[in-house]
Structures are given as C-alpha cells and as structure tokens.
C-alpha cells in the first residue's frame, strides 16, 4: 500500500483527510508536530507527504527544505493563505504541489494521485551531453552535476523531452506548477535564467535552452 504521511496539527482536518485516503486504498499516518517529521521520514520512507505550513515545533517550509537535502519524495504543501503560495514558489522549496485551505478532502486525494502519477514514471532522459535522472532529480552535463533545484530540473527535463518544440511561459508553468494562476510570468524567466547560468558555467560553447522572442522557450 502507498504510504501517505499527513502532517497537520488540526486534528479534525487530519482525521478527515486520513479517512478519505483510506477510502482510496492509501495507507495514511498522521503527525501533528513538526519536530517529528524528519525522523519519521528517515525511518519509514513514506511515498508522499501532505505537509501543513504552520505547525507546532517546526514550520513546514523548513521541513520541506530539509527533506529535499536527502530525498525527492513527493511533497504537497498545505497553506491557509493564498498569498503565501507565491512566496512558497519563490523560495523554490522543491515541493511538488500546493493546496490552499480550506480544501475539500476529495480534492486532496485527487492531487495526491496526480502527484504520484507524475512522479512515479521516473526515467532517464538523455539529450546531447545532458543526462537527466528523474528519480534523483539530478542533471549532469559532460558528466558533471548541474546541481539544479527541483523546479529547474522539472523545467529542463520537460524541455529536453521535446527538443525543438517551443513552449510558451504559460505552458511551462502548467508543467511546473499545478496552481499556475497565481504565479507571474517572470517566475519562468527567472528559473530559465538561473538554469542557463548553471549550464553556461559548465559549457561555454553550447546553449541548450533557446528563447523565441515573444513566444517562449525551447530545448535546442
Ligand atoms: Ca497548522
């Protein structure tokens, strides 16, 4: 059974979510204190975490960041404030999705399934001298790790999977963020800029990402 960790200090919400997940044949566990999360994750290796932002002990953002230092397990962040989403995305925590409270448990279950689908078919993409290992979120160029953030990795691997095809910023945002309505266009531009910088640092004569003025970006 797929193990889902629910980190939520509001007991009623946590239990409701747990019941819905059980109905959908998941195996959920609830933790209500931020301090317990990292030890639990290391010990039990859940398949996905639904992580509330405001928690006693330790906040969800810090927890997410720490998990990303040792694991790419799917994380869905939960926040009570819509205006926080932009900040969350800006911080590049490496979460896989975001949900706003109040949510319907049905919606959460749907998101859990979608994120699991998206993250389970992990493969390796190879294009030019670039190797993308989706299980590890690791991209290497000429055998050297590019040290990408999760968002940068997702962007690059999406573009590289469809070389030559031009994608608009909106299309790219849809790939990267499910809740793309609240993200500004510049978010993609700034991720692309950072990506190019990292690529350029390893390879002076190769440009992997091309921009098409007024349209978007493509993998060359
Ligand atoms: Ca909370």
Boltz pocket constraint, residues with backbone or C-beta under 6 A from the ligand:
constraints:
  - pocket:
      binder: B
      contacts: [[A, 8], [A, 9], [A, 10], [A, 52], [A, 53], [A, 54], [A, 55]]
      max_distance: 6.0
